[in-house]
Amino acid sequence: MAFEAVVRHRSVSKAADELHLTHGAVSRQIQQLERALGTALFARGAREMAPNPAAATLAGAVADALTLLSSSARQARHNAQPSPLVLSCEPTLLIRWLIPRLPALPEAAPGLDLHLSAAGGPVDFGREGIDLAIRRNDFPLPPGTHALWLFDEMTGPVATPELAQRLTTIADMDSLPRLHTRTRPSAWDDWARCHKTTLPPAPERTFEHFYLTR
């Protein structure tokens, strides 16, 4: 699972987020697999894990096996009992937006058995056993996917009211810790580029998800 996710995302961090594991746990699994096979599987760069031809071949076989296992498991569940509706959602959106609205669900959809899954990035409905997914649109959707636009996403600096009163220019941010998340490592740079400005050097801290920065 970890190997296939790293190949698909070309990133240990993104694979860890999808699998709800730590970066170190996924990295150790990849290292153990390479030791067991006696060969390297990735070209490791500063921002990307590029699979070599051996890794690409192995990943194809693993993906086929996972698809078969997922299909068999879904069929077994279907034969045993009605399966729930599985909704996969970006973790921060799930916690801050979706879960607070769940009390209204029984009235809107009586008898619906809903299972929530926190995940982000590309989704393979057939392999992952997911019925619905709420995602950003910064990656290609699987062929045949029906997509419904929910709302625009706004990106920008966020601070407490007291701290915001002290910030009058971009340069005032140089002494403040700049908070990053592993799921959106380029968010600050993207915002600066959109506003045609340059961020001053500042201390930086990185969290796994947005909801941990509060």
NUNU-856939 format. One record per residue: x, y, z of N, C-alpha, C in turn; residue number from 1; residue in one letter. Coordinates in pm, 1 decimal. Layout:
n.east	n.north	n.up	ca.east	ca.north	ca.up	c.east	c.north	c.up	num	residuo
X	Y	Z	X	Y	Z	X	Y	Z	NUM	A
...
end
This chain:
n.east	n.north	n.up	ca.east	ca.north	ca.up	c.east	c.north	c.up	num	residuo
82.1	-119.9	0.0	0.0	0.0	0.0	86.4	126.2	0.0	1	M
186.3	130.9	91.2	270.1	250.0	99.0	349.3	268.1	-30.1	2	A
407.0	159.4	-80.8	485.7	167.7	-204.3	400.5	219.1	-319.8	3	F
282.5	162.3	-337.7	196.0	202.5	-449.2	155.6	349.3	-437.3	4	E
128.3	395.4	-314.4	88.8	534.6	-293.4	204.3	629.6	-322.7	5	A
326.8	592.2	-283.6	443.5	677.7	-311.4	467.5	687.3	-462.1	6	V
453.4	576.0	-533.3	469.6	578.6	-678.2	365.0	668.8	-741.6	7	V
241.1	655.9	-696.3	131.1	732.5	-755.8	145.4	881.4	-728.9	8	R
184.2	917.5	-606.1	196.7	1058.9	-569.9	335.8	1115.7	-599.2	9	H
434.5	1025.5	-617.6	575.2	1066.1	-632.2	619.8	1147.8	-511.0	10	R
564.7	1112.8	-395.6	594.4	1187.8	-273.5	564.2	1101.4	-151.7	11	S
658.6	1094.3	-57.0	636.0	1021.2	66.3	533.9	1094.2	153.2	12	V
541.7	1227.5	158.7	450.5	1305.5	242.5	305.8	1289.6	197.6	13	S
282.3	1298.1	66.1	145.2	1285.5	16.5	92.9	1144.5	37.0	14	K
179.7	1045.0	19.8	138.5	907.2	45.1	103.9	888.5	192.1	15	A
183.1	947.2	280.4	155.9	935.6	424.4	22.4	998.8	460.1	16	A
-8.4	1114.9	399.7	-136.3	1181.0	426.0	-252.6	1093.2	382.3	17	D
-240.2	1031.1	265.8	-348.2	946.4	214.1	-370.7	824.8	302.8	18	E
-262.3	767.0	352.5	-271.1	643.6	430.4	-286.6	669.4	580.3	19	L
-286.6	798.4	620.2	-296.8	836.1	761.4	-182.2	776.3	842.7	20	H
-62.7	782.2	785.0	58.7	737.3	852.4	154.5	854.2	863.5	21	L
258.2	837.6	943.7	360.1	941.2	951.0	454.7	929.5	831.2	22	T
521.9	1039.7	802.6	621.3	1040.9	695.6	727.1	934.2	721.0	23	H
771.6	923.0	846.7	876.0	826.7	879.6	831.8	682.5	859.9	24	G
704.9	652.9	892.4	655.4	516.0	877.0	655.1	473.4	731.1	25	A
610.3	562.7	643.5	607.6	530.9	500.4	749.6	518.0	447.0	26	V
837.2	610.2	487.8	975.2	605.7	441.6	1043.5	475.1	481.7	27	S
1016.7	427.5	603.8	1076.7	301.8	649.0	1024.2	183.2	567.7	28	R
896.3	184.6	533.8	841.1	75.5	453.3	907.3	69.7	315.9	29	Q
933.1	186.4	256.6	999.1	190.1	126.5	1141.9	137.7	138.1	30	I
1211.8	180.0	243.0	1349.4	132.9	262.2	1353.8	-17.1	285.1	31	Q
1259.7	-71.8	363.3	1255.7	-216.0	387.9	1228.3	-292.2	259.5	32	Q
1139.0	-239.2	174.8	1108.9	-305.1	48.0	1232.5	-306.1	-41.8	33	L
1304.1	-193.1	-48.2	1424.0	-186.7	-130.9	1531.2	-282.4	-80.9	34	E
1544.9	-295.5	52.4	1643.3	-390.8	106.5	1602.7	-534.3	73.2	35	R
1472.2	-563.4	82.3	1425.7	-699.7	53.4	1447.4	-735.6	-93.5	36	A
1430.3	-636.9	-183.7	1448.0	-662.4	-326.4	1594.6	-651.8	-369.0	37	L
1675.7	-587.8	-286.8	1816.6	-571.6	-320.6	1842.2	-468.3	-427.9	38	G
1750.0	-372.6	-443.5	1768.4	-269.9	-546.0	1692.4	-144.4	-507.9	39	T
1742.3	-29.1	-554.3	1672.6	97.6	-532.4	1552.8	105.2	-625.9	40	A
1445.8	168.3	-579.4	1323.9	180.3	-659.0	1292.5	324.3	-697.5	41	L
1360.7	420.8	-634.5	1329.5	561.5	-657.8	1456.9	644.1	-673.5	42	F
1444.3	748.7	-754.8	1545.2	854.6	-758.5	1495.1	963.0	-664.8	43	A
1565.1	984.1	-555.1	1517.2	1074.1	-451.1	1564.8	1215.7	-477.4	44	R
1468.3	1308.5	-497.4	1499.5	1449.1	-516.5	1453.5	1530.4	-397.4	45	G
1474.5	1661.2	-402.7	1437.8	1748.1	-291.4	1286.9	1752.5	-271.7	46	A
1209.5	1745.8	-380.3	1064.7	1757.8	-371.3	990.0	1639.0	-428.9	47	R
1061.7	1540.2	-484.0	991.6	1433.4	-554.0	1065.5	1301.8	-540.2	48	E
987.1	1194.6	-531.9	1041.2	1058.5	-536.3	1005.8	1002.0	-673.1	49	M
1102.4	998.1	-763.4	1075.4	954.0	-901.0	1097.4	803.7	-912.0	50	A
991.5	725.4	-941.6	1008.8	580.0	-954.4	1090.8	543.9	-1076.9	51	P
1182.6	447.5	-1061.7	1260.3	401.0	-1176.8	1178.5	294.0	-1251.2	52	N
1227.6	243.2	-1364.3	1149.2	144.8	-1441.1	1108.8	21.9	-1359.7	53	P
1197.1	-26.6	-1272.0	1162.2	-142.5	-1189.9	1045.0	-111.0	-1097.5	54	A
1046.1	9.7	-1040.0	937.1	50.6	-950.6	806.4	64.9	-1027.5	55	A
813.7	120.4	-1150.0	692.5	137.7	-1230.3	629.4	2.6	-1263.3	56	A
712.4	-95.2	-1297.5	661.5	-229.0	-1328.7	598.2	-293.2	-1205.7	57	T
667.6	-282.6	-1092.1	616.2	-341.3	-968.4	487.6	-271.3	-925.7	58	L
483.2	-139.6	-940.4	365.0	-64.1	-900.2	242.9	-104.1	-981.9	59	A
263.2	-132.5	-1111.4	152.0	-176.7	-1194.7	93.4	-307.1	-1145.2	60	G
182.5	-400.2	-1108.7	136.2	-529.3	-1057.6	66.3	-513.2	-923.0	61	A
121.0	-426.6	-836.7	59.7	-402.6	-705.8	-78.3	-339.8	-722.2	62	V
-90.1	-242.4	-813.8	-218.8	-176.2	-836.4	-323.4	-275.7	-885.3	63	A
-283.1	-365.2	-975.1	-376.6	-468.1	-1023.5	-421.5	-559.1	-908.9	64	D
-326.5	-596.2	-823.9	-360.3	-683.2	-711.2	-453.4	-613.2	-612.9	65	A
-427.1	-484.8	-586.3	-512.7	-409.7	-494.5	-653.2	-393.3	-551.2	66	L
-661.4	-370.1	-682.5	-792.4	-358.2	-746.0	-871.6	-487.3	-731.9	67	T
-804.3	-599.9	-753.9	-870.4	-729.7	-741.1	-915.6	-753.9	-597.3	68	L
-829.0	-722.8	-500.4	-864.6	-741.6	-360.5	-981.8	-652.4	-321.2	69	L
-977.9	-525.1	-366.4	-1085.1	-432.2	-333.2	-1217.5	-478.6	-392.1	70	S
-1212.5	-523.4	-518.5	-1334.1	-570.6	-583.8	-1391.2	-692.0	-512.0	71	S
-1303.9	-784.3	-473.0	-1348.9	-904.3	-402.8	-1406.5	-870.3	-266.3	72	S
-1342.2	-775.5	-196.9	-1391.4	-736.3	-64.9	-1527.0	-668.3	-74.2	73	A
-1544.5	-581.7	-175.0	-1674.5	-514.3	-193.1	-1783.3	-616.5	-224.0	74	R
-1749.5	-715.8	-306.6	-1848.0	-817.3	-340.0	-1886.8	-898.5	-217.1	75	Q
-1786.4	-929.3	-133.7	-1814.4	-1004.3	-11.3	-1902.1	-923.8	82.9	76	A
-1874.4	-793.5	97.2	-1957.9	-709.3	182.3	-2098.7	-698.5	127.3	77	R
-2108.6	-686.5	-5.4	-2240.1	-674.1	-69.3	-2325.0	-798.5	-43.8	78	H
-2261.3	-915.7	-48.8	-2334.1	-1039.3	-26.4	-2373.5	-1055.9	120.0	79	N
-2293.1	-1000.3	209.1	-2318.1	-1019.2	351.6	-2423.1	-923.5	404.8	80	A
-2415.7	-796.4	366.5	-2507.1	-695.7	419.1	-2500.4	-571.2	331.7	81	Q
-2603.3	-486.5	338.8	-2600.3	-362.4	260.9	-2477.1	-279.5	297.8	82	P
-2408.1	-230.1	197.5	-2286.4	-153.1	223.1	-2321.3	-5.9	244.4	83	S
-2243.4	64.4	329.0	-2269.1	207.1	351.8	-2223.0	289.6	232.5	84	P
-2270.2	411.1	226.8	-2222.1	507.8	128.3	-2092.3	567.2	182.1	85	L
-1983.0	549.2	109.8	-1851.7	594.5	156.2	-1819.4	729.6	93.8	86	V
-1801.2	829.3	178.5	-1768.3	964.6	134.4	-1628.5	999.4	182.5	87	L
-1538.5	1028.2	89.7	-1401.8	1069.0	121.6	-1391.1	1220.6	108.4	88	S
-1328.4	1283.3	206.9	-1324.2	1430.4	208.7	-1188.9	1477.8	260.2	89	C
-1144.5	1592.7	209.7	-1022.8	1656.2	260.7	-1034.5	1671.7	412.7	90	E
-930.0	1634.9	490.0	-942.1	1632.0	636.4	-989.8	1762.6	698.9	91	P
-932.0	1875.9	659.8	-971.6	2002.6	721.1	-1115.9	2036.5	689.0	92	T
-1156.5	2016.9	564.3	-1294.6	2043.5	524.9	-1390.2	1948.5	597.0	93	L
-1347.8	1825.8	616.1	-1429.8	1727.7	686.5	-1457.3	1772.8	829.4	94	L
-1353.3	1818.9	898.4	-1365.6	1857.0	1039.2	-1439.6	1989.9	1056.1	95	I
-1404.0	2087.6	972.2	-1456.8	2223.3	991.9	-1590.0	2249.6	922.8	96	R
-1621.0	2174.9	817.9	-1740.5	2206.5	739.7	-1841.6	2092.3	735.3	97	W
-1796.1	1970.9	706.6	-1890.1	1861.6	684.4	-1947.0	1805.1	814.2	98	L
-1860.2	1768.8	908.3	-1907.8	1705.2	1031.2	-2008.0	1792.8	1108.0	99	I
-1986.3	1925.3	1120.2	-2086.4	2006.9	1190.5	-2224.4	2004.5	1124.9	100	P
-2233.7	1964.7	998.1	-2362.2	1961.5	928.4	-2429.2	1823.6	931.3	101	R
-2362.2	1724.3	986.1	-2417.1	1588.9	986.4	-2547.1	1574.5	1065.9	102	L
-2571.8	1652.2	1174.5	-2698.8	1634.2	1246.0	-2822.7	1653.1	1158.0	103	P
-2809.1	1728.2	1048.0	-2924.5	1749.6	960.7	-2942.8	1637.1	859.3	104	A
-2848.1	1541.9	853.6	-2853.4	1438.0	751.0	-2971.2	1341.6	767.0	105	L
-3003.5	1291.1	887.7	-3113.6	1194.4	898.2	-3245.9	1247.0	843.2	106	P
-3271.6	1375.0	861.2	-3396.0	1431.4	808.9	-3391.2	1445.7	658.2	107	E
-3273.1	1482.5	605.9	-3259.8	1501.5	461.6	-3253.0	1369.5	387.5	108	A
-3191.9	1266.5	448.1	-3177.4	1136.0	383.2	-3203.3	1026.1	485.7	109	A
-3330.8	999.6	517.4	-3364.0	898.7	619.4	-3308.3	760.7	582.3	110	P
-3248.7	695.6	680.0	-3199.4	560.1	659.9	-3065.1	549.2	591.2	111	G
-3004.2	661.1	554.7	-2874.4	656.1	486.6	-2764.6	615.4	584.5	112	L
-2687.9	514.2	548.5	-2572.8	470.3	628.0	-2448.4	530.8	563.9	113	D
-2395.9	636.5	624.7	-2283.8	711.4	567.1	-2156.0	679.9	642.7	114	L
-2051.9	646.6	567.4	-1919.4	624.1	625.0	-1825.6	732.3	572.4	115	H
-1758.6	803.9	664.4	-1669.7	913.6	627.0	-1524.8	866.9	628.5	116	L
-1448.4	916.6	530.7	-1306.7	883.8	521.1	-1229.3	1012.9	495.4	117	S
-1129.7	1040.5	578.9	-1048.0	1161.1	563.2	-931.1	1132.3	469.6	118	A
-927.6	1200.8	357.3	-818.8	1181.9	260.7	-821.7	1297.9	162.0	119	A
-709.6	1317.0	93.4	-701.3	1423.2	-6.2	-627.7	1376.1	-129.9	120	G
-625.3	1459.5	-231.9	-553.6	1426.9	-353.9	-633.2	1338.2	-446.8	121	G
-568.2	1286.0	-552.0	-637.0	1201.9	-650.7	-705.7	1082.8	-585.5	122	P
-817.6	1042.6	-643.9	-894.7	932.7	-587.6	-929.5	833.7	-697.8	123	V
-914.1	705.3	-665.8	-950.9	597.2	-756.6	-1072.8	527.9	-696.2	124	D
-1191.5	560.4	-747.2	-1315.1	510.7	-686.9	-1321.2	358.1	-688.2	125	F
-1281.0	296.0	-798.4	-1289.6	151.8	-808.2	-1196.6	80.7	-713.3	126	G
-1073.3	128.7	-700.0	-974.5	59.6	-617.3	-992.5	88.2	-469.7	127	R
-1033.3	210.2	-434.8	-1037.2	249.7	-294.7	-1173.3	227.6	-229.9	128	E
-1272.6	180.1	-305.0	-1402.7	153.6	-246.4	-1475.3	278.4	-201.3	129	G
-1453.5	390.2	-270.9	-1515.1	517.8	-236.6	-1628.6	546.6	-333.4	130	I
-1742.0	592.0	-279.4	-1857.1	624.7	-362.8	-1858.7	771.7	-403.7	131	D
-1824.5	859.3	-308.5	-1822.9	1003.1	-332.2	-1694.9	1061.3	-273.8	132	L
-1647.9	1171.5	-331.6	-1527.3	1236.6	-279.4	-1541.9	1388.0	-293.1	133	A
-1498.6	1459.1	-191.6	-1491.7	1606.1	-196.1	-1344.4	1642.7	-201.2	134	I
-1304.6	1707.2	-310.1	-1164.3	1736.2	-334.6	-1148.0	1876.1	-394.2	135	R
-1023.2	1926.1	-386.6	-986.3	2041.4	-468.6	-976.6	1994.3	-613.8	136	R
-977.4	2090.2	-706.1	-972.9	2051.9	-848.0	-836.0	2078.9	-909.5	137	N
-728.7	2051.6	-833.1	-594.1	2077.9	-883.2	-526.5	1951.3	-935.0	138	D
-606.7	1853.0	-977.8	-553.4	1732.7	-1039.4	-660.4	1676.3	-1133.3	139	F
-620.6	1597.2	-1233.9	-718.3	1542.4	-1329.0	-812.9	1443.8	-1259.7	140	P
-939.9	1448.2	-1297.3	-1037.7	1354.0	-1244.4	-1035.5	1224.7	-1325.8	141	L
-1068.5	1111.6	-1263.3	-1074.0	985.6	-1339.0	-1175.2	995.6	-1452.8	142	P
-1151.6	931.2	-1565.6	-1246.6	933.6	-1677.4	-1385.0	886.9	-1633.0	143	P
-1487.0	958.1	-1681.7	-1623.9	921.2	-1650.0	-1674.3	972.9	-1517.1	144	G
-1591.3	1049.7	-1444.0	-1633.3	1102.5	-1314.4	-1733.7	1216.3	-1332.6	145	T
-1840.7	1212.3	-1256.2	-1936.5	1323.6	-1255.5	-1897.4	1418.1	-1142.8	146	H
-1866.9	1543.6	-1175.1	-1819.5	1640.3	-1075.8	-1918.9	1754.0	-1059.4	147	A
-1940.6	1796.1	-935.8	-2028.1	1908.6	-902.5	-1947.3	2011.6	-825.5	148	L
-1945.4	2134.9	-875.9	-1870.5	2243.5	-810.5	-1943.7	2285.2	-683.3	149	W
-1873.9	2284.4	-568.4	-1935.8	2323.6	-442.6	-1913.9	2471.0	-412.6	150	L
-1787.9	2516.5	-413.3	-1758.8	2656.6	-385.4	-1612.9	2685.0	-417.1	151	F
-1581.2	2813.5	-431.5	-1442.9	2855.1	-454.6	-1363.3	2844.8	-325.1	152	D
-1235.0	2827.6	-340.4	-1144.4	2826.4	-226.0	-1068.3	2958.3	-221.0	153	E
-1063.5	3017.7	-104.2	-988.2	3141.5	-85.1	-859.2	3109.7	-10.7	154	M
-748.3	3161.2	-61.0	-618.0	3139.5	0.5	-557.9	3273.3	40.9	155	T
-512.8	3283.0	163.4	-452.3	3407.5	209.0	-400.5	3395.5	350.9	156	G
-319.4	3490.0	395.6	-267.5	3486.6	532.4	-379.9	3498.7	634.7	157	P
-367.3	3427.3	743.9	-464.8	3431.1	852.6	-389.2	3456.5	983.1	158	V
-442.7	3547.3	1064.3	-379.7	3578.4	1192.3	-488.5	3615.0	1292.0	159	A
-452.3	3616.9	1420.4	-547.1	3661.4	1521.7	-573.9	3810.7	1503.2	160	T
-688.6	3862.1	1547.4	-717.6	4005.6	1532.6	-609.4	4093.7	1594.6	161	P
-557.9	4052.7	1710.7	-454.6	4132.9	1776.8	-327.5	4139.1	1692.9	162	E
-289.3	4026.4	1637.0	-168.2	4023.1	1555.5	-188.3	4097.2	1423.7	163	L
-306.5	4085.0	1365.3	-333.4	4150.0	1237.2	-321.2	4302.0	1248.1	164	A
-352.4	4357.9	1363.5	-343.2	4502.9	1381.6	-199.1	4551.9	1373.2	165	Q
-104.2	4461.9	1398.4	37.0	4500.9	1394.3	96.0	4489.3	1255.0	166	R
22.1	4427.9	1162.8	74.6	4404.2	1028.5	20.1	4508.2	931.9	167	L
105.6	4595.7	888.4	63.0	4698.6	792.8	125.3	4677.3	655.1	168	T
239.0	4608.9	649.4	304.3	4579.2	521.8	353.8	4434.1	524.2	169	T
390.6	4382.7	407.5	446.0	4247.3	399.0	573.5	4235.3	482.4	170	I
651.5	4342.8	485.8	778.2	4338.3	560.0	757.0	4314.7	708.9	171	A
638.3	4349.0	762.3	611.7	4328.8	904.2	604.7	4181.2	941.6	172	D
599.7	4093.5	841.6	587.0	3950.1	868.0	722.2	3882.6	890.4	173	M
832.2	3959.4	882.2	963.9	3896.3	884.3	998.6	3833.1	1018.8	174	D
939.1	3880.4	1128.1	973.5	3826.6	1260.0	871.7	3724.7	1309.9	175	S
770.6	3695.1	1229.8	663.7	3605.5	1272.9	682.5	3466.2	1214.7	176	L
657.4	3361.6	1292.0	667.0	3226.1	1236.5	565.5	3208.1	1123.2	177	P
611.6	3154.7	1011.9	523.5	3129.4	897.3	483.2	2982.8	900.8	178	R
353.5	2956.0	911.0	303.6	2820.2	929.1	274.1	2755.5	794.0	179	L
327.2	2634.7	774.2	306.5	2558.2	651.4	235.1	2427.5	685.3	180	H
178.0	2363.3	584.5	122.9	2228.6	599.8	182.4	2139.3	492.2	181	T
202.0	2012.4	526.9	259.3	1918.1	430.1	163.9	1893.3	313.6	182	R
32.4	1911.3	336.2	-63.7	1888.6	228.3	-66.0	2002.7	127.7	183	T
-20.3	2121.7	166.9	-14.9	2236.5	75.0	116.6	2311.3	94.8	184	R
229.7	2249.6	63.4	359.9	2310.7	94.3	386.8	2439.7	18.9	185	P
319.8	2461.5	-95.1	348.1	2581.2	-175.7	243.3	2690.8	-156.3	186	S
156.9	2679.1	-54.4	46.2	2775.0	-38.2	95.8	2918.7	-23.6	187	A
198.4	2939.8	60.1	249.7	3075.7	77.8	308.3	3130.5	-53.1	188	W
386.7	3049.5	-122.1	446.5	3094.5	-248.4	339.2	3120.9	-353.6	189	D
235.7	3037.2	-357.6	127.0	3058.5	-452.9	55.9	3190.6	-425.5	190	D
31.5	3218.5	-296.9	-35.6	3343.8	-261.2	50.4	3464.5	-299.3	191	W
180.0	3456.9	-268.6	270.0	3568.4	-301.2	276.1	3591.2	-452.0	192	A
280.9	3482.0	-529.4	286.2	3495.6	-674.9	157.8	3558.9	-729.6	193	R
43.8	3520.3	-676.6	-83.6	3577.0	-723.3	-92.9	3726.4	-692.4	194	C
-30.0	3768.8	-582.5	-35.7	3909.8	-543.7	89.6	3986.7	-586.1	195	H
173.7	3921.0	-668.8	293.2	3986.3	-723.5	375.4	4052.3	-613.3	196	K
401.9	3975.6	-509.0	482.2	4025.8	-398.8	585.6	3921.0	-360.1	197	T
679.7	3960.0	-276.2	784.2	3870.1	-229.1	777.5	3860.7	-78.1	198	T
776.3	3741.5	-27.0	769.2	3722.2	117.2	906.3	3741.5	180.2	199	L
914.1	3810.8	292.9	1044.3	3828.7	359.1	1087.8	3699.5	427.0	200	P
1217.9	3680.9	448.1	1263.1	3563.4	524.3	1199.3	3564.2	663.0	201	P
1161.8	3447.5	712.6	1096.2	3438.0	843.0	1111.5	3296.9	896.5	202	A
1100.5	3279.8	1028.6	1101.4	3143.6	1085.0	983.5	3064.4	1027.2	203	P
1001.5	2934.0	1008.2	896.4	2852.5	947.9	868.6	2729.4	1033.5	204	E
740.7	2690.8	1037.3	698.6	2569.1	1107.2	603.7	2493.5	1014.9	205	R
615.6	2362.2	1013.8	534.5	2279.8	924.7	450.5	2182.7	1005.0	206	T
321.9	2173.9	969.1	227.4	2082.6	1032.5	174.5	1985.2	928.5	207	F
119.7	1873.3	973.2	68.3	1773.0	880.5	-54.1	1824.2	805.1	208	E
-147.2	1893.3	876.1	-270.5	1939.9	813.7	-302.5	2081.3	862.0	209	H
-392.0	2149.1	789.7	-430.8	2284.4	824.5	-491.0	2291.5	965.9	210	F
-575.5	2194.7	999.8	-646.5	2204.3	1128.0	-552.8	2197.2	1247.1	211	Y
-428.3	2156.5	1228.2	-332.1	2151.9	1338.1	-266.5	2286.8	1363.3	212	L
-285.2	2383.5	1273.5	-217.5	2513.0	1288.4	-292.1	2608.9	1378.8	213	T
-412.7	2575.9	1420.5	-490.4	2666.4	1503.2	-431.2	2679.2	1642.6	214	R
end
